[in-house]
Amino acid sequence: MADQLPAKSLDMIGLYCPAPLFKTREGIDSIKVGEVLEVIADDPAAEEDITRFVKRTGHELVKFENNEGVLRFLIRKKK
């Protein structure tokens, strides 16, 4: 279940703060409750920004990976 296919994937390689956070918010708004958004970014600030956003907005960070500076988030929309 944790590795379910994302409903939407956002590739934000090369984009820097605050773009990844804004686009993550738009991505979450565009999917249904229970669906998963995949976010891929390489901005070091994205780890803290997106993790904090997910917590603050009540969604679920299903998975986070840091693969040599490429960050991958799987976020389940909860409401």
C-alpha positions as CSV (number, residue, x, y, z in Angstrom):
1,M,0.0,0.0,0.0
2,A,2.8,2.4,0.8
3,D,4.2,2.1,-2.7
4,Q,0.8,2.5,-4.4
5,L,1.0,4.3,-7.8
6,P,0.7,8.0,-7.4
7,A,-2.3,9.7,-8.9
8,K,0.0,12.5,-9.9
9,S,3.7,13.0,-10.2
10,L,5.5,16.4,-10.0
11,D,9.1,16.6,-11.3
12,M,10.7,19.7,-9.7
13,I,14.3,19.0,-10.4
14,G,16.1,22.4,-10.9
15,L,13.4,24.4,-9.2
16,Y,14.2,26.2,-5.9
17,C,12.3,27.6,-3.0
18,P,9.5,28.5,-2.9
19,A,8.5,26.8,-6.2
20,P,8.5,23.2,-5.0
21,L,6.3,24.1,-2.0
22,F,3.8,26.1,-4.2
23,K,3.6,23.3,-6.8
24,T,3.2,20.7,-4.1
25,R,0.3,22.6,-2.7
26,E,-1.3,22.9,-6.2
27,G,-0.7,19.2,-6.7
28,I,-2.4,18.2,-3.5
29,D,-5.3,20.4,-4.4
30,S,-5.7,18.7,-7.8
31,I,-6.0,15.1,-6.5
32,K,-8.8,13.4,-4.5
33,V,-8.7,12.5,-0.8
34,G,-6.9,9.2,-0.4
35,E,-4.8,9.6,-3.5
36,V,-1.1,9.9,-3.5
37,L,1.0,12.7,-4.9
38,E,4.6,12.0,-5.8
39,V,7.0,14.9,-5.6
40,I,10.6,14.8,-6.9
41,A,12.9,17.7,-6.1
42,D,16.6,18.5,-5.7
43,D,16.3,21.7,-3.7
44,P,17.8,20.9,-0.3
45,A,15.3,23.2,1.4
46,A,12.4,21.1,0.0
47,E,12.9,18.4,2.5
48,E,12.1,20.7,5.5
49,D,9.5,22.8,3.6
50,I,7.5,20.0,2.2
51,T,7.6,17.9,5.3
52,R,6.4,20.9,7.4
53,F,3.7,21.6,4.8
54,V,2.4,18.0,5.0
55,K,2.3,18.1,8.8
56,R,0.7,21.5,9.0
57,T,-2.0,20.7,6.5
58,G,-2.9,17.3,8.0
59,H,-1.9,15.1,5.1
60,E,0.3,12.0,5.4
61,L,3.9,11.6,4.3
62,V,3.8,8.0,3.2
63,K,7.4,7.8,2.1
64,F,10.5,10.0,1.9
65,E,13.7,9.1,0.1
66,N,16.9,11.1,-0.4
67,N,18.9,9.5,-3.2
68,E,22.1,11.4,-3.5
69,G,20.4,14.8,-3.3
70,V,17.3,13.8,-5.3
71,L,14.4,14.0,-2.9
72,R,11.2,11.9,-3.4
73,F,8.1,12.4,-1.4
74,L,4.9,10.3,-1.5
75,I,2.1,12.3,0.1
76,R,-1.4,11.0,0.7
77,K,-4.2,13.6,0.7
78,K,-6.2,13.2,3.9
79,K,-8.9,15.8,3.6
